[in-house]
Amino acid sequence: EVWCPGGDSIHCSGSSPNASRPCSATDGCGWEANAWSECGTRCGESSQQREASCTVQGGCSDPSGPVRQQACLQRSGCTWNASAWGSCSTSCGSGIRLRAVSCPWGDASGCEGERPAEAEECSDASGCKWEVGEWSAC
């Protein structure tokens, strides 16, 4: 709606602004769109689709119709990824072994549950050998 508060257009300077503008909305233009499909992944970025059809005999004014594919972001299915445990830090005695732990979402807020341990104690005897010192005096 366009009007001049003075009541008459002679009271407003310049030319009158446009009272309408072109737009590309398809609501009510004879297009019927179904609901969006589920996101193509349970964790991360993907896309979702929907069907759309023209319900006007002879065709719709906008031949392309509403958007049929859009990006989506889903994190409800993100779970922690943990690699296999590495070797023990020592081959004879107590040590530490490590593994990589990550959330495919990118940060810990995207994964449910407690973060798995990245380090744990270990014990290895595969490299243990007897050691012999000097004899003591008789």
N, CA, C and O atoms as a GROMACS GRO file, in nm:
protein
  552
    1GLU      N    1   0.085  -0.117   0.000
    1GLU     CA    2   0.000   0.000   0.000
    1GLU      C    3   0.090   0.123   0.000
    1GLU      O    4   0.188   0.130   0.073
    2VAL      N    5   0.054   0.221  -0.083
    2VAL     CA    6   0.129   0.346  -0.094
    2VAL      C    7   0.031   0.461  -0.076
    2VAL      O    8  -0.075   0.463  -0.140
    3TRP      N    9   0.066   0.558   0.010
    3TRP     CA   10  -0.021   0.673   0.030
    3TRP      C   11   0.063   0.793   0.073
    3TRP      O   12   0.178   0.778   0.114
    4CYS      N   13   0.004   0.908   0.064
    4CYS     CA   14   0.067   1.032   0.107
    4CYS      C   15  -0.004   1.075   0.235
    4CYS      O   16  -0.125   1.098   0.232
    5PRO      N   17   0.069   1.088   0.348
    5PRO     CA   18   0.005   1.123   0.475
    5PRO      C   19  -0.069   1.257   0.472
    5PRO      O   20  -0.158   1.280   0.554
    6GLY      N   21  -0.034   1.343   0.380
    6GLY     CA   22  -0.102   1.473   0.370
    6GLY      C   23  -0.241   1.461   0.312
    6GLY      O   24  -0.315   1.560   0.310
    7GLY      N   25  -0.279   1.346   0.265
    7GLY     CA   26  -0.412   1.324   0.211
    7GLY      C   27  -0.418   1.337   0.061
    7GLY      O   28  -0.495   1.265  -0.003
    8ASP      N   29  -0.341   1.425   0.002
    8ASP     CA   30  -0.342   1.446  -0.142
    8ASP      C   31  -0.199   1.431  -0.192
    8ASP      O   32  -0.106   1.475  -0.126
    9SER      N   33  -0.181   1.370  -0.308
    9SER     CA   34  -0.048   1.342  -0.360
    9SER      C   35   0.033   1.469  -0.387
    9SER      O   36   0.156   1.462  -0.398
   10ILE      N   37  -0.033   1.585  -0.398
   10ILE     CA   38   0.041   1.709  -0.423
   10ILE      C   39   0.123   1.750  -0.301
   10ILE      O   40   0.217   1.829  -0.314
   11HIS      N   41   0.089   1.696  -0.184
   11HIS     CA   42   0.161   1.731  -0.061
   11HIS      C   43   0.291   1.652  -0.048
   11HIS      O   44   0.376   1.690   0.032
   12CYS      N   45   0.307   1.544  -0.123
   12CYS     CA   46   0.429   1.462  -0.115
   12CYS      C   47   0.517   1.493  -0.234
   12CYS      O   48   0.470   1.501  -0.348
   13SER      N   49   0.646   1.511  -0.208
   13SER     CA   50   0.738   1.546  -0.316
   13SER      C   51   0.780   1.422  -0.393
   13SER      O   52   0.778   1.310  -0.341
   14GLY      N   53   0.819   1.443  -0.516
   14GLY     CA   54   0.868   1.334  -0.599
   14GLY      C   55   0.756   1.248  -0.654
   14GLY      O   56   0.638   1.273  -0.630
   15SER      N   57   0.796   1.145  -0.728
   15SER     CA   58   0.695   1.057  -0.786
   15SER      C   59   0.656   0.949  -0.684
   15SER      O   60   0.733   0.915  -0.594
   16SER      N   61   0.539   0.898  -0.701
   16SER     CA   62   0.485   0.796  -0.611
   16SER      C   63   0.562   0.665  -0.629
   16SER      O   64   0.588   0.624  -0.742
   17PRO      N   65   0.600   0.598  -0.517
   17PRO     CA   66   0.668   0.468  -0.529
   17PRO      C   67   0.572   0.364  -0.588
   17PRO      O   68   0.450   0.380  -0.584
   18ASN      N   69   0.629   0.259  -0.642
   18ASN     CA   70   0.547   0.151  -0.698
   18ASN      C   71   0.457   0.091  -0.590
   18ASN      O   72   0.500   0.073  -0.475
   19ALA      N   73   0.336   0.060  -0.626
   19ALA     CA   74   0.241   0.000  -0.531
   19ALA      C   75   0.250  -0.152  -0.533
   19ALA      O   76   0.188  -0.218  -0.449
   20SER      N   77   0.325  -0.208  -0.625
   20SER     CA   78   0.342  -0.353  -0.630
   20SER      C   79   0.482  -0.382  -0.681
   20SER      O   80   0.549  -0.295  -0.736
   21ARG      N   81   0.525  -0.506  -0.662
   21ARG     CA   82   0.656  -0.546  -0.709
   21ARG      C   83   0.649  -0.691  -0.755
   21ARG      O   84   0.566  -0.768  -0.705
   22PRO      N   85   0.734  -0.728  -0.848
   22PRO     CA   86   0.735  -0.869  -0.891
   22PRO      C   87   0.794  -0.957  -0.782
   22PRO      O   88   0.882  -0.915  -0.707
   23CYS      N   89   0.746  -1.077  -0.774
   23CYS     CA   90   0.803  -1.172  -0.678
   23CYS      C   91   0.801  -1.310  -0.740
   23CYS      O   92   0.733  -1.334  -0.840
   24SER      N   93   0.875  -1.403  -0.680
   24SER     CA   94   0.884  -1.538  -0.735
   24SER      C   95   0.818  -1.641  -0.645
   24SER      O   96   0.842  -1.761  -0.664
   25ALA      N   97   0.738  -1.600  -0.550
   25ALA     CA   98   0.670  -1.696  -0.463
   25ALA      C   99   0.571  -1.777  -0.546
   25ALA      O  100   0.505  -1.723  -0.635
   26THR      N  101   0.560  -1.905  -0.516
   26THR     CA  102   0.469  -1.991  -0.592
   26THR      C  103   0.347  -2.032  -0.511
   26THR      O  104   0.261  -2.104  -0.561
   27ASP      N  105   0.338  -1.988  -0.386
   27ASP     CA  106   0.222  -2.021  -0.305
   27ASP      C  107   0.097  -1.966  -0.371
   27ASP      O  108   0.091  -1.848  -0.406
   28GLY      N  109  -0.001  -2.048  -0.388
   28GLY     CA  110  -0.127  -2.005  -0.446
   28GLY      C  111  -0.122  -1.985  -0.596
   28GLY      O  112  -0.217  -1.933  -0.654
   29CYS      N  113  -0.014  -2.026  -0.660
   29CYS     CA  114  -0.001  -2.008  -0.805
   29CYS      C  115  -0.030  -2.136  -0.880
   29CYS      O  116   0.008  -2.150  -0.996
   30GLY      N  117  -0.097  -2.228  -0.818
   30GLY     CA  118  -0.132  -2.353  -0.885
   30GLY      C  119  -0.034  -2.466  -0.863
   30GLY      O  120  -0.050  -2.573  -0.921
   31TRP      N  121   0.067  -2.445  -0.782
   31TRP     CA  122   0.164  -2.551  -0.752
   31TRP      C  123   0.126  -2.620  -0.622
   31TRP      O  124   0.084  -2.556  -0.526
   32GLU      N  125   0.142  -2.749  -0.620
   32GLU     CA  126   0.118  -2.827  -0.500
   32GLU      C  127   0.248  -2.902  -0.470
   32GLU      O  128   0.295  -2.980  -0.552
   33ALA      N  129   0.305  -2.879  -0.352
   33ALA     CA  130   0.432  -2.941  -0.315
   33ALA      C  131   0.411  -3.037  -0.198
   33ALA      O  132   0.342  -3.004  -0.102
   34ASN      N  133   0.470  -3.155  -0.209
   34ASN     CA  134   0.465  -3.253  -0.100
   34ASN      C  135   0.561  -3.212   0.010
   34ASN      O  136   0.638  -3.117  -0.004
   35ALA      N  137   0.555  -3.285   0.121
   35ALA     CA  138   0.646  -3.259   0.234
   35ALA      C  139   0.789  -3.297   0.194
   35ALA      O  140   0.809  -3.378   0.104
   36TRP      N  141   0.886  -3.238   0.261
   36TRP     CA  142   1.026  -3.268   0.236
   36TRP      C  143   1.057  -3.411   0.281
   36TRP      O  144   1.004  -3.458   0.382
   37SER      N  145   1.143  -3.478   0.206
   37SER     CA  146   1.189  -3.612   0.247
   37SER      C  147   1.281  -3.597   0.368
   37SER      O  148   1.318  -3.485   0.404
   38GLU      N  149   1.316  -3.709   0.429
   38GLU     CA  150   1.412  -3.703   0.538
   38GLU      C  151   1.547  -3.662   0.482
   38GLU      O  152   1.573  -3.680   0.362
   39CYS      N  153   1.632  -3.609   0.566
   39CYS     CA  154   1.767  -3.572   0.525
   39CYS      C  155   1.840  -3.698   0.478
   39CYS      O  156   1.819  -3.805   0.534
   40GLY      N  157   1.924  -3.685   0.377
   40GLY     CA  158   1.992  -3.800   0.317
   40GLY      C  159   2.097  -3.865   0.405
   40GLY      O  160   2.155  -3.966   0.366
   41THR      N  161   2.124  -3.811   0.522
   41THR     CA  162   2.220  -3.869   0.615
   41THR      C  163   2.168  -3.851   0.756
   41THR      O  164   2.082  -3.767   0.782
   42ARG      N  165   2.221  -3.930   0.847
   42ARG     CA  166   2.181  -3.916   0.987
   42ARG      C  167   2.280  -3.830   1.063
   42ARG      O  168   2.256  -3.790   1.177
   43CYS      N  169   2.395  -3.800   0.999
   43CYS     CA  170   2.497  -3.720   1.066
   43CYS      C  171   2.574  -3.640   0.962
   43CYS      O  172   2.652  -3.696   0.885
   44GLY      N  173   2.553  -3.510   0.960
   44GLY     CA  174   2.628  -3.423   0.870
   44GLY      C  175   2.540  -3.353   0.768
   44GLY      O  176   2.419  -3.341   0.786
   45GLU      N  177   2.603  -3.307   0.660
   45GLU     CA  178   2.534  -3.233   0.555
   45GLU      C  179   2.489  -3.328   0.444
   45GLU      O  180   2.560  -3.422   0.409
   46SER      N  181   2.371  -3.302   0.390
   46SER     CA  182   2.318  -3.380   0.279
   46SER      C  183   2.212  -3.296   0.210
   46SER      O  184   2.218  -3.173   0.213
   47SER      N  185   2.116  -3.361   0.148
   47SER     CA  186   2.007  -3.289   0.084
   47SER      C  187   1.877  -3.365   0.105
   47SER      O  188   1.877  -3.484   0.139
   48GLN      N  189   1.768  -3.295   0.084
   48GLN     CA  190   1.636  -3.357   0.093
   48GLN      C  191   1.554  -3.308  -0.026
   48GLN      O  192   1.577  -3.198  -0.078
   49GLN      N  193   1.459  -3.389  -0.067
   49GLN     CA  194   1.381  -3.359  -0.186
   49GLN      C  195   1.231  -3.360  -0.154
   49GLN      O  196   1.187  -3.406  -0.049
   50ARG      N  197   1.157  -3.306  -0.249
   50ARG     CA  198   1.011  -3.314  -0.244
   50ARG      C  199   0.958  -3.309  -0.388
   50ARG      O  200   1.025  -3.259  -0.478
   51GLU      N  201   0.841  -3.361  -0.405
   51GLU     CA  202   0.774  -3.359  -0.535
   51GLU      C  203   0.686  -3.235  -0.542
   51GLU      O  204   0.633  -3.191  -0.440
   52ALA      N  205   0.671  -3.180  -0.661
   52ALA     CA  206   0.582  -3.067  -0.681
   52ALA      C  207   0.514  -3.084  -0.816
   52ALA      O  208   0.575  -3.129  -0.913
   53SER      N  209   0.387  -3.047  -0.820
   53SER     CA  210   0.315  -3.059  -0.947
   53SER      C  211   0.224  -2.938  -0.966
   53SER      O  212   0.174  -2.879  -0.871
   54CYS      N  213   0.206  -2.904  -1.092
   54CYS     CA  214   0.120  -2.792  -1.129
   54CYS      C  215  -0.025  -2.844  -1.131
   54CYS      O  216  -0.054  -2.946  -1.193
   55THR      N  217  -0.113  -2.772  -1.064
   55THR     CA  218  -0.253  -2.815  -1.056
   55THR      C  219  -0.344  -2.732  -1.146
   55THR      O  220  -0.466  -2.748  -1.142
   56VAL      N  221  -0.285  -2.642  -1.225
   56VAL     CA  222  -0.364  -2.556  -1.312
   56VAL      C  223  -0.368  -2.617  -1.453
   56VAL      O  224  -0.264  -2.645  -1.512
   57GLN      N  225  -0.488  -2.635  -1.505
   57GLN     CA  226  -0.502  -2.688  -1.640
   57GLN      C  227  -0.443  -2.586  -1.738
   57GLN      O  228  -0.479  -2.468  -1.734
   58GLY      N  229  -0.356  -2.632  -1.823
   58GLY     CA  230  -0.293  -2.541  -1.918
   58GLY      C  231  -0.158  -2.490  -1.870
   58GLY      O  232  -0.089  -2.420  -1.945
   59GLY      N  233  -0.120  -2.522  -1.748
   59GLY     CA  234   0.012  -2.483  -1.699
   59GLY      C  235   0.011  -2.372  -1.598
   59GLY      O  236  -0.083  -2.292  -1.592
   60CYS      N  237   0.115  -2.367  -1.518
   60CYS     CA  238   0.130  -2.265  -1.414
   60CYS      C  239   0.209  -2.147  -1.469
   60CYS      O  240   0.284  -2.160  -1.565
   61SER      N  241   0.190  -2.032  -1.405
   61SER     CA  242   0.256  -1.910  -1.452
   61SER      C  243   0.408  -1.919  -1.440
   61SER      O  244   0.479  -1.863  -1.523
   62ASP      N  245   0.457  -1.988  -1.339
   62ASP     CA  246   0.602  -2.005  -1.322
   62ASP      C  247   0.634  -2.151  -1.354
   62ASP      O  248   0.608  -2.238  -1.271
   63PRO      N  249   0.691  -2.179  -1.470
   63PRO     CA  250   0.713  -2.318  -1.510
   63PRO      C  251   0.811  -2.395  -1.422
   63PRO      O  252   0.807  -2.518  -1.418
   64SER      N  253   0.899  -2.326  -1.351
   64SER     CA  254   0.995  -2.398  -1.267
   64SER      C  255   0.932  -2.443  -1.135
   64SER      O  256   0.974  -2.544  -1.079
   65GLY      N  257   0.835  -2.371  -1.086
   65GLY     CA  258   0.766  -2.409  -0.963
   65GLY      C  259   0.852  -2.393  -0.839
   65GLY      O  260   0.958  -2.331  -0.843
   66PRO      N  261   0.805  -2.450  -0.729
   66PRO     CA  262   0.878  -2.436  -0.603
   66PRO      C  263   1.007  -2.519  -0.602
   66PRO      O  264   1.024  -2.610  -0.684
   67VAL      N  265   1.094  -2.487  -0.512
   67VAL     CA  266   1.221  -2.559  -0.496
   67VAL      C  267   1.192  -2.706  -0.464
   67VAL      O  268   1.106  -2.736  -0.382
   68ARG      N  269   1.264  -2.797  -0.531
   68ARG     CA  270   1.241  -2.940  -0.513
   68ARG      C  271   1.355  -3.009  -0.438
   68ARG      O  272   1.343  -3.125  -0.400
   69GLN      N  273   1.465  -2.938  -0.417
   69GLN     CA  274   1.578  -2.995  -0.343
   69GLN      C  275   1.641  -2.885  -0.260
   69GLN      O  276   1.654  -2.771  -0.305
   70GLN      N  277   1.680  -2.920  -0.137
   70GLN     CA  278   1.745  -2.822  -0.051
   70GLN      C  279   1.847  -2.893   0.038
   70GLN      O  280   1.839  -3.014   0.061
   71ALA      N  281   1.942  -2.816   0.086
   71ALA     CA  282   2.044  -2.869   0.176
   71ALA      C  283   1.982  -2.894   0.313
   71ALA      O  284   1.888  -2.826   0.353
   72CYS      N  285   2.034  -2.993   0.383
   72CYS     CA  286   1.989  -3.019   0.519
   72CYS      C  287   2.109  -3.057   0.604
   72CYS      O  288   2.212  -3.101   0.552
   73LEU      N  289   2.095  -3.039   0.732
   73LEU     CA  290   2.202  -3.066   0.828
   73LEU      C  291   2.142  -3.149   0.940
   73LEU      O  292   2.047  -3.106   1.005
   74GLN      N  293   2.196  -3.266   0.962
   74GLN     CA  294   2.139  -3.358   1.060
   74GLN      C  295   2.248  -3.402   1.158
   74GLN      O  296   2.359  -3.434   1.117
   75ARG      N  297   2.216  -3.405   1.285
   75ARG     CA  298   2.314  -3.452   1.382
   75ARG      C  299   2.258  -3.553   1.480
   75ARG      O  300   2.329  -3.599   1.570
   76SER      N  301   2.132  -3.589   1.466
   76SER     CA  302   2.071  -3.682   1.562
   76SER      C  303   2.134  -3.821   1.557
   76SER      O  304   2.122  -3.896   1.653
   77GLY      N  305   2.200  -3.856   1.447
   77GLY     CA  306   2.260  -3.989   1.436
   77GLY      C  307   2.411  -3.988   1.451
   77GLY      O  308   2.476  -4.089   1.419
   78CYS      N  309   2.469  -3.880   1.496
   78CYS     CA  310   2.615  -3.873   1.510
   78CYS      C  311   2.661  -3.954   1.630
   78CYS      O  312   2.613  -3.934   1.742
   79THR      N  313   2.753  -4.044   1.607
   79THR     CA  314   2.812  -4.124   1.715
   79THR      C  315   2.963  -4.113   1.709
   79THR      O  316   3.020  -4.081   1.605
   80TRP      N  317   3.028  -4.138   1.820
   80TRP     CA  318   3.173  -4.128   1.830
   80TRP      C  319   3.241  -4.233   1.743
   80TRP      O  320   3.197  -4.347   1.736
   81ASN      N  321   3.349  -4.192   1.678
   81ASN     CA  322   3.435  -4.284   1.604
   81ASN      C  323   3.564  -4.302   1.683
   81ASN      O  324   3.627  -4.204   1.722
   82ALA      N  325   3.603  -4.427   1.708
   82ALA     CA  326   3.728  -4.456   1.780
   82ALA      C  327   3.810  -4.555   1.697
   82ALA      O  328   3.759  -4.660   1.658
   83SER      N  329   3.935  -4.521   1.671
   83SER     CA  330   4.022  -4.611   1.595
   83SER      C  331   4.066  -4.726   1.686
   83SER      O  332   4.038  -4.727   1.805
   84ALA      N  333   4.135  -4.822   1.626
   84ALA     CA  334   4.190  -4.933   1.705
   84ALA      C  335   4.299  -4.879   1.797
   84ALA      O  336   4.362  -4.777   1.769
   85TRP      N  337   4.321  -4.949   1.907
   85TRP     CA  338   4.425  -4.907   2.000
   85TRP      C  339   4.561  -4.925   1.936
   85TRP      O  340   4.585  -5.023   1.865
   86GLY      N  341   4.652  -4.831   1.961
   86GLY     CA  342   4.789  -4.841   1.914
   86GLY      C  343   4.869  -4.934   2.005
   86GLY      O  344   4.814  -4.992   2.099
   87SER      N  345   4.996  -4.947   1.977
   87SER     CA  346   5.083  -5.033   2.058
   87SER      C  347   5.110  -4.968   2.192
   87SER      O  348   5.099  -4.847   2.210
   88CYS      N  349   5.146  -5.052   2.286
   88CYS     CA  350   5.183  -5.004   2.419
   88CYS      C  351   5.311  -4.921   2.406
   88CYS      O  352   5.396  -4.950   2.322
   89SER      N  353   5.325  -4.819   2.487
   89SER     CA  354   5.441  -4.729   2.478
   89SER      C  355   5.570  -4.795   2.523
   89SER      O  356   5.678  -4.739   2.502
   90THR      N  357   5.562  -4.910   2.584
   90THR     CA  358   5.681  -4.984   2.625
   90THR      C  359   5.664  -5.131   2.589
   90THR      O  360   5.552  -5.180   2.579
   91SER      N  361   5.774  -5.199   2.568
   91SER     CA  362   5.766  -5.343   2.538
   91SER      C  363   5.803  -5.428   2.658
   91SER      O  364   5.806  -5.550   2.650
   92CYS      N  365   5.830  -5.361   2.770
   92CYS     CA  366   5.861  -5.436   2.891
   92CYS      C  367   5.815  -5.357   3.013
   92CYS      O  368   5.886  -5.269   3.063
   93GLY      N  369   5.695  -5.389   3.059
   93GLY     CA  370   5.643  -5.322   3.177
   93GLY      C  371   5.513  -5.247   3.149
   93GLY      O  372   5.443  -5.275   3.052
   94SER      N  373   5.484  -5.152   3.236
   94SER     CA  374   5.361  -5.075   3.225
   94SER      C  375   5.382  -4.952   3.138
   94SER      O  376   5.487  -4.888   3.144
   95GLY      N  377   5.281  -4.919   3.056
   95GLY     CA  378   5.290  -4.803   2.968
   95GLY      C  379   5.152  -4.750   2.936
   95GLY      O  380   5.056  -4.775   3.009
   96ILE      N  381   5.142  -4.678   2.826
   96ILE     CA  382   5.017  -4.616   2.781
   96ILE      C  383   4.999  -4.652   2.634
   96ILE      O  384   5.096  -4.654   2.558
   97ARG      N  385   4.875  -4.678   2.594
   97ARG     CA  386   4.845  -4.694   2.452
   97ARG      C  387   4.738  -4.593   2.414
   97ARG      O  388   4.654  -4.557   2.496
   98LEU      N  389   4.743  -4.548   2.290
   98LEU     CA  390   4.656  -4.439   2.244
   98LEU      C  391   4.571  -4.483   2.125
   98LEU      O  392   4.601  -4.581   2.057
   99ARG      N  393   4.464  -4.407   2.102
   99ARG     CA  394   4.380  -4.424   1.983
   99ARG      C  395   4.319  -4.289   1.949
   99ARG      O  396   4.309  -4.201   2.035
  100ALA      N  397   4.277  -4.274   1.825
  100ALA     CA  398   4.213  -4.149   1.782
  100ALA      C  399   4.062  -4.160   1.806
  100ALA      O  400   4.001  -4.262   1.775
  101VAL      N  401   4.004  -4.055   1.862
  101VAL     CA  402   3.860  -4.048   1.888
  101VAL      C  403   3.808  -3.919   1.826
  101VAL      O  404   3.865  -3.811   1.849
  102SER      N  405   3.702  -3.928   1.747
  102SER     CA  406   3.648  -3.808   1.683
  102SER      C  407   3.497  -3.818   1.670
  102SER      O  408   3.438  -3.926   1.674
  103CYS      N  409   3.437  -3.702   1.654
  103CYS     CA  410   3.294  -3.692   1.628
  103CYS      C  411   3.279  -3.643   1.485
  103CYS      O  412   3.331  -3.536   1.452
  104PRO      N  413   3.209  -3.716   1.398
  104PRO     CA  414   3.196  -3.673   1.260
  104PRO      C  415   3.127  -3.538   1.243
  104PRO      O  416   3.138  -3.476   1.137
  105TRP      N  417   3.058  -3.492   1.345
  105TRP     CA  418   2.992  -3.361   1.339
  105TRP      C  419   3.096  -3.250   1.334
  105TRP      O  420   3.069  -3.142   1.280
  106GLY      N  421   3.214  -3.275   1.388
  106GLY     CA  422   3.319  -3.174   1.388
  106GLY      C  423   3.359  -3.130   1.528
  106GLY      O  424   3.476  -3.100   1.552
  107ASP      N  425   3.264  -3.127   1.618
  107ASP     CA  426   3.298  -3.098   1.758
  107ASP      C  427   3.214  -3.187   1.848
  107ASP      O  428   3.115  -3.247   1.805
  108ALA      N  429   3.255  -3.196   1.973
  108ALA     CA  430   3.194  -3.289   2.068
  108ALA      C  431   3.045  -3.265   2.091
  108ALA      O  432   2.974  -3.358   2.131
  109SER      N  433   2.997  -3.145   2.068
  109SER     CA  434   2.856  -3.115   2.094
  109SER      C  435   2.762  -3.193   2.002
  109SER      O  436   2.644  -3.208   2.032
  110GLY      N  437   2.814  -3.241   1.890
  110GLY     CA  438   2.730  -3.311   1.793
  110GLY      C  439   2.712  -3.458   1.820
  110GLY      O  440   2.624  -3.521   1.760
  111CYS      N  441   2.791  -3.517   1.908
  111CYS     CA  442   2.781  -3.661   1.935
  111CYS      C  443   2.717  -3.687   2.070
  111CYS      O  444   2.743  -3.618   2.169
  112GLU      N  445   2.633  -3.788   2.071
  112GLU     CA  446   2.565  -3.823   2.195
  112GLU      C  447   2.652  -3.917   2.278
  112GLU      O  448   2.740  -3.985   2.226
  113GLY      N  449   2.626  -3.918   2.407
  113GLY     CA  450   2.697  -4.009   2.497
  113GLY      C  451   2.834  -3.956   2.537
  113GLY      O  452   2.877  -3.849   2.495
  114GLU      N  453   2.898  -4.035   2.620
  114GLU     CA  454   3.029  -3.997   2.672
  114GLU      C  455   3.138  -4.024   2.568
  114GLU      O  456   3.134  -4.125   2.497
  115ARG      N  457   3.233  -3.934   2.560
  115ARG     CA  458   3.345  -3.950   2.466
  115ARG      C  459   3.430  -4.070   2.510
  115ARG      O  460   3.468  -4.078   2.627
  116PRO      N  461   3.459  -4.161   2.419
  116PRO     CA  462   3.545  -4.275   2.454
  116PRO      C  463   3.686  -4.229   2.492
  116PRO      O  464   3.731  -4.124   2.446
  117ALA      N  465   3.753  -4.306   2.573
  117ALA     CA  466   3.888  -4.273   2.616
  117ALA      C  467   3.984  -4.275   2.498
  117ALA      O  468   3.972  -4.357   2.407
  118GLU      N  469   4.080  -4.183   2.500
  118GLU     CA  470   4.183  -4.178   2.396
  118GLU      C  471   4.312  -4.243   2.442
  118GLU      O  472   4.400  -4.270   2.360
  119ALA      N  473   4.325  -4.268   2.572
  119ALA     CA  474   4.446  -4.330   2.627
  119ALA      C  475   4.405  -4.427   2.737
  119ALA      O  476   4.304  -4.407   2.805
  120GLU      N  477   4.484  -4.532   2.753
  120GLU     CA  478   4.461  -4.626   2.863
  120GLU      C  479   4.594  -4.690   2.900
  120GLU      O  480   4.688  -4.696   2.821
  121GLU      N  481   4.598  -4.738   3.023
  121GLU     CA  482   4.718  -4.807   3.069
  121GLU      C  483   4.729  -4.942   3.001
  121GLU      O  484   4.629  -5.004   2.966
  122CYS      N  485   4.853  -4.987   2.982
  122CYS     CA  486   4.876  -5.117   2.921
  122CYS      C  487   5.000  -5.180   2.984
  122CYS      O  488   5.078  -5.114   3.052
  123SER      N  489   5.015  -5.307   2.960
  123SER     CA  490   5.131  -5.380   3.009
  123SER      C  491   5.178  -5.473   2.899
  123SER      O  492   5.097  -5.542   2.837
  124ASP      N  493   5.307  -5.475   2.874
  124ASP     CA  494   5.363  -5.559   2.768
  124ASP      C  495   5.492  -5.622   2.820
  124ASP      O  496   5.576  -5.554   2.881
  125ALA      N  497   5.508  -5.748   2.795
  125ALA     CA  498   5.629  -5.819   2.838
  125ALA      C  499   5.705  -5.876   2.719
  125ALA      O  500   5.802  -5.949   2.737
  126SER      N  501   5.662  -5.842   2.598
  126SER     CA  502   5.724  -5.902   2.479
  126SER      C  503   5.871  -5.865   2.462
  126SER      O  504   5.946  -5.940   2.399
  127GLY      N  505   5.913  -5.754   2.517
  127GLY     CA  506   6.053  -5.712   2.502
  127GLY      C  507   6.136  -5.732   2.628
  127GLY      O  508   6.251  -5.687   2.634
  128CYS      N  509   6.080  -5.798   2.728
  128CYS     CA  510   6.153  -5.817   2.853
  128CYS      C  511   6.261  -5.924   2.835
  128CYS      O  512   6.234  -6.032   2.784
  129LYS      N  513   6.384  -5.892   2.877
  129LYS     CA  514   6.497  -5.985   2.870
  129LYS      C  515   6.571  -5.979   3.002
  129LYS      O  516   6.573  -5.876   3.070
  130TRP      N  517   6.630  -6.090   3.037
  130TRP     CA  518   6.710  -6.093   3.158
  130TRP      C  519   6.829  -6.001   3.141
  130TRP      O  520   6.890  -5.996   3.034
  131GLU      N  521   6.861  -5.931   3.244
  131GLU     CA  522   6.981  -5.848   3.244
  131GLU      C  523   7.076  -5.904   3.349
  131GLU      O  524   7.034  -5.944   3.458
  132VAL      N  525   7.203  -5.906   3.315
  132VAL     CA  526   7.303  -5.963   3.406
  132VAL      C  527   7.402  -5.852   3.444
  132VAL      O  528   7.458  -5.784   3.358
  133GLY      N  529   7.419  -5.836   3.571
  133GLY     CA  530   7.514  -5.737   3.621
  133GLY      C  531   7.648  -5.802   3.653
  133GLY      O  532   7.667  -5.922   3.631
  134GLU      N  533   7.737  -5.725   3.703
  134GLU     CA  534   7.870  -5.774   3.744
  134GLU      C  535   7.856  -5.864   3.866
  134GLU      O  536   7.768  -5.844   3.950
  135TRP      N  537   7.943  -5.962   3.873
  135TRP     CA  538   7.945  -6.050   3.989
  135TRP      C  539   7.996  -5.973   4.110
  135TRP      O  540   8.080  -5.884   4.099
  136SER      N  541   7.944  -6.008   4.222
  136SER     CA  542   7.994  -5.948   4.344
  136SER      C  543   8.125  -6.018   4.387
  136SER      O  544   8.155  -6.128   4.341
  137ALA      N  545   8.198  -5.955   4.471
  137ALA     CA  546   8.324  -6.014   4.519
  137ALA      C  547   8.296  -6.135   4.606
  137ALA      O  548   8.194  -6.138   4.676
  138CYS      N  549   8.383  -6.233   4.603
  138CYS     CA  550   8.369  -6.353   4.686
  138CYS      C  551   8.399  -6.324   4.828
  138CYS      O  552   8.392  -6.414   4.913
   0.00000   0.00000   0.00000
